[in-house]
Amino acid sequence: MIEQRLSGVGLSHFESELPSGLKVSTLVLPDFAKTYALLGVRYGSMDTRVPTAQGSRPIPAGTAHFLEHRLFESEDGNAMDRFASLGASYNAFTDYFQTAYLFSATSEEEACLDHLLTFVQRPHLTDAGVAKERGIIVQELRMYQDMPEHRSWQALLESLFHSHPVRQEIGGSEASVAEISAELLLECHSAFYRPSNMRLVVVGDVDPGAVVDQAARAFPDAVGPAPRFEPPAEPTAVRQSRVETDMAVSLPILEVGFKDPEPVSDLRRDTATSLMAEALFGESSDLYLELYRQGLISDGFGAQSFTGPGFGVVAVGGETVDPERLEEGLWQGIERVVANGLDPDRVERLRRREIGQFWGLFDRPEALAHAWMGMALQGQDLFQLPDLLQAITAAEVTARLALLSSAQSAVSVVRHHP
Amino acid sequence: MNPPSPLHPRRAVAASGASLTTGSLLAHRLANGIRLLILPGLKFRRRSITLTCRLRLGTETAAQALVPAVLVRGSSRVPETLHLRARLDDLYGASLTGAASKLGNAHLLHLRLGTVSDRVLPEPVWESALELWADVLRQPLLDQDGFHAGYVEEERRSISSELAGIFNNKTEYAQIRMLEAMFQGDPYSQTAYGTVAQLESTGPKEVARAYAALLAGAPITIATSGDVDPEQTVRQMENLFGDLALRADDPYRPPAEMATHAVREVEERQAVDQGKLVMGYRLGRHAAQPERLAVRVANALLGRYPHSLLFRHVREEASLAYYAASQVDLFKGLLVVHSGIDPRHRQGAQEIIERQVEAIREGTFSDEELELTRRAMQNELAAQTDRPEAVLGHAYDMDLLGEPYAPEREQAALAEISRQEVQAAFSRVQLDTVYFMSRPLAEGEL
């Protein structure tokens, strides 16, 4: 177990890799009442193939998410019941590259952790259970279909990418979930839920050594590697530059997405990209205030940088009364900054702001654990951020402006259907 | 599953933020009646201060809600929003936010400052940040008509467009429509930002008038947490706010008894896939009564957790919904059940929901279900000490009721609460309004 001191906040985090391959990360927060634990599997909606004797074959969209729902079913009832009887709160989620299970407890932490480490290893999948869950999942998918921001985002990814599986809905479609069987879920569980493909993150006033011992008991043996994600050949160009979605809305949505033509996993570059996006579109930018003054945006407007294996996107947008004028204003603002460059003083202020936000994370165990897990499962180290933020130069941030090329962009508009 | 989206959440509804607690909560009253709630301690790495002013919902709701929104745009000393925000970024991302919320028929306005603690940062920021906070509060940017006309107009338009955009969030929209139907003629039917019509007739003069009312004697609470020296904080607040007029003695008034009538049904057709069923119940109980805790337990048993009756029966057993949950507003005497369902099964879902409310009233829930609810609530209450904004929010509510913040007492009461008390808590519950939104259904679909 390696202890790493975070001198800024006077805290330590502890890292180990067990013989089984499971990675265990602990952050000790003295005097916190709550222990927050997150068990993550590097298996998400992007993992669209399962290994076979001959190689691999495709699986229906939404399989990882379906498995997450069904894994709570156990032989002796529902895995939720055990957490509930221990007084813990618990949940799970699936995104593009991970499935994660979590609990938060102020007592019986050890029993909760045992349960978390155990139930995910014991699938109890029946055809009847799968059929019943399908009804619940279909309701969930329909709920997302009624959310304009979800539809806009989905349409944007489908426009930016030709074949990268990030373009698929995380939960799949009603048609794809209809193809998912208990047998398939079991097959995916055995392929992906392997200790070498998982990580445990625990945040709270805990004994890191005891956490590691517990994890080692629950995962004694290595099972072999999980399938590696191979990004498909993805053209650098966008698939289509504009998409319109008609649905029941009272306010249209405009989002502009930029596709990174050379996506690489590099935290320093990602950090520079985020700073660039914040410099241009953040609420303390000229452009934000100008668009706000014109009544084209409100508090929900913003930009985000979204990266993962084989893809990188910067997206900016929000609800607006006038998508055409907002789009025009955005392009003008981008052109202006690309022509004049970024103000180094502004980059310096945003650097300080990001450093403050990083240290503020240590008061929010959930947000900290999620950021930690999301980055660690992609081979990145959250705790490098303060040093990186110090080291990044205004020139590096400015260089990321190259990403904002209209040739690499797609526009997604959601409007009220007539 | 929660896919990332570039659309940030809507305007914060209540004061929230971050800071610390290893010490216990201190309460103090300035000579003019301003209340201080201080939560000192070193466990946290953030520090915050929030001024909350209590007014009433009514014809001025929109003007009142505009006050904090306009204040954070700039002060007479830092008039340009761009400069103010640059200052905040420079202070390691200090946040200065204005918000409005509802508590029963009270209208709460919040002005909140949050920073990282000085002991964590390479250089101190708190005093400079506090100066900005005090500045926007006490030195607003004025012109001849009252508040700065440009900022008032921009904030008015921003809030109007957010109100117009509520329909984009079907879950929120359905709940608001149910409240509108249930509370016709009662200002509680408004959002914390008023109505579109109110906003249309609100300008710099109205906002200035609302600001003056706030200074002239409305109840004010200042809540702070983090690396705080309590004595220094009291002195600082005396200096900043000691000159304000004496605060009105405006104790909590229980909500008026709601009229009994036949169940109101409202149906709305929209092009949506998932149906939204929202049911409003008159609780017949309110926050100032000793049954308060039992009501919260009864509600939690009904629909706050995955082991609660609604989730179990509507979602897990009948597969009729993705979500089915309940919440109470004890300051209004209101219980709301909301769910996202297959519209073809509306009748079935409604019946199952009504049966669960009945189950609590009749006591046909199991001892285990009650025990799980009790433990979950005890866990939440214990975890609250990790979130200063939650402690201070809870303390504010208790203070309004004239009671001390005593989480240990509440833990003990939770441990002892009986099934009879939980049953009795819902004994006066009556269904008032049912709101249902769905796509147009073809004949034979029902």
Interface residues (C-beta under 8 A of the other chain):
Chain A: G8 V9 L29 P30 D31 F32 A33 K34 H65 E68 M80 D81 A84 S85 L86 G87 A88 S89 Y90 F93 T94 D95 Y96 S104 A105 T106 S107 K132 E133 G135 I136 Q139 E140 R142 M143 Q145 D146 M147 P148 E149 H150 S152 W153 Q154 I170 G171 M247 A248 V249 S250 L251 I253 E255 E283 S284 D286 L289 Y292 R293 G295 S298 D299 G300 F301 G302 A303 Q304 F306 A315 V316 G317 G318 E319 V321 R346 R349 L350 R352 R353 E354 I355 G356 Q357 W359 G360 F362 D363 R364 P365 H417
Chain B: M1 N2 P3 P4 S5 P6 L7 H8 P9 R10 R11 A18 S19 L20 T22 K43 F44 R45 R46 T81 L82 R85 A86 L88 D89 D90 L91 Y92 G93 A94 G114 T115 V116 V120 L121 G150 E154 R157 S158 I159 S161 E162 A164 G165 I166 F167 N168 N169 K170 Q270 A271 V272 D273 Q274 Y305 P306 H307 R315 E316 S319 L320 A321 Y322 Y323 G340 I341 D342 E371 L372 R375 A376 Q378 N379 E380 A382 A383 T385 D386
